[in-house]
């Protein structure tokens, strides 16, 4: 069975014996792709064109030093990029979760990274966690500073998470995407595989088509 280098995350929201239908369908169709090389993935630069060249670097999340910064980043990202899609009640509920101890524990349980700019300011975050009952890896908590949106930070984070999950032995990789981010994940090879959820912040299940 797949092994991860991070502690197991909290149990998924569905019973262990009954993963979502869209995951069951994909489990039967996952292709045995070649595992990627680990060379150069721990820390590398990414040049993006965003009104001119800029440089992002990716590094592992440091707890607790990064936690407060990420709480603010995620809150600004949600409100700045998808504020028109959610109600004030939903945002307020999510912000309370960001300020809770449970949020910090979730980050500690994931393989997680942050993207920083040339001034070492955090401009994005994201990672993955195992769904033990589903033999799948879930991309989680991918957020980008609104000022760095569409500059390559999100692609760098998701690509890093996919490589790391593949190296950990997971062939099935999925994400619960916000409606705003669906085109972004489609550009990275994910496909919609189920109806939107009706949770706190509605999301769309997507599976990496590889």
HELIX and SHEET records of a PDB file:
HELIX    1   1 UNK A   21  UNK A   27  1                                   7    
HELIX    2   2 UNK A   67  UNK A   82  1                                  16    
HELIX    3   3 UNK A   83  UNK A   85  5                                   3    
HELIX    4   4 UNK A   88  UNK A   98  1                                  11    
HELIX    5   5 UNK A  101  UNK A  108  1                                   8    
HELIX    6   6 UNK A  132  UNK A  134  5                                   3    
HELIX    7   7 UNK A  146  UNK A  148  5                                   3    
HELIX    8   8 UNK A  153  UNK A  167  1                                  15    
HELIX    9   9 UNK A  182  UNK A  187  1                                   6    
SHEET    1   A 8 UNK A  45  UNK A  49  0                                        
SHEET    2   A 8 UNK A  53  UNK A  60 -1                                        
SHEET    3   A 8 UNK A 111  UNK A 116 -1                                        
SHEET    4   A 8 UNK A 122  UNK A 131 -1                                        
SHEET    5   A 8 UNK A 136  UNK A 144 -1                                        
SHEET    6   A 8 UNK A 172  UNK A 178  1                                        
SHEET    7   A 8 UNK A 203  UNK A 208 -1                                        
SHEET    8   A 8 UNK A 190  UNK A 192 -1                                        
END                                                                             
